[in-house]
Amino acid sequence: MNNSENYESWSFVHATDMHLGSPRSYRFQPAWNENWRTARRQIQQLKPDLVLVGGDMTRDGSTHVDELIESKHDLETMGMPVHFIPGNHEVGNKWSPDSSVAIRSAYLKRYQAVYGASEWSFVQGAGDNAVRFTGCNAFLLGSGLPEEETLRNWLNGLKPDRNCRNHVWMIHPALFADRFDEADFDPVEDRVPWYFALDRAERDFVWQVMRRTGVTQVISGHIHCRRRLEVEGVEIHFAPATAFPQWGDRWPDGDSTLGFLHFSVEEGRIRSEFVPLDTVSSLPGYGPGGNPAVEGRDYS
């Protein structure tokens, strides 16, 4: 107990971008599965009260339902409460009209059938240490899919909770690539930063919702490079991946070391700690990287 009102301190973990695959697929990297087993064991040793999973649990869950089923079972048997949001490898990439792996309703329905709703908001803890958590599938914003209107209505209906000092938001894509006020990237000329970040209109919309509901922390995955920033007094965490590193050389304060984030909640404050993987696997794998088109995948 940490004060006269007997409100307990507690902790939570954010892990993301595990990319768990299967040798039944057209591509497989057993090292990524092994890295997650290392992270999973380390998380269990920490015994957090809650685990947040920030998306890309699978390598190709959008088209391989068995990867969705197996990854969900793995997460739900960790021995602690787990809450998930989808990544692009579960529901499709950021919307692009010429892409066969862009977000689509069929992927969304497949994810929901296994994992359940991709938007949620709840409170954990009590008193000064009560924290509100909200997660959603931000890839829907700007997609024009029927599900986008449903998400926008849900977001617009969120109310502030004056009983919580902290409100942690979780999305898979980053709010921005380099800085909050950046202009939109060209999807052809600047494909990688365009792919990683929300466009300005979607960023402004979700940021207004976050601010209205008292956001204090935003955690995103997708980039696979850890970075901590502050925007208008809000902590922005680019979370590390457990599968493989990316973009470690883009920023002087970026760190692509594999691992996860451990947050402690005490005396009304949230403090973060990076936990690197104890070991990183070098097992060989096979198949193409990136986001190959659905057409022409070789299962031989």
Buried (B, 14 or more C-beta within 10 A) or exposed (E): EBBEEEBBBBBBBBBBBBBBBBEEBBBBBBBBBBBBBBBBEBBBEBEBBBBBBBBBBBBBBBBBBBBBBBBBEBBEEBEBBBBBBBBBBBBBBBBBEEBBBBBBEEBBEBBBEBBEEBBBBEEBBBBBBBBBBBBBBBBBBBBEBEBBEEBBEBBEEBEEBEEBBBBBBBBBBBBBBEEBEEEBBEBEEEEEBBBBBBBBEBBEBBBEBBBEBBBBBBBBBBBBBBBBBEBEEBBBBBBBBBBBBBBBEBBEEBBBBBBBBBBBBBEBEBEBEBBBBEEBBEEEBEBEEEBBEEEEBEEE
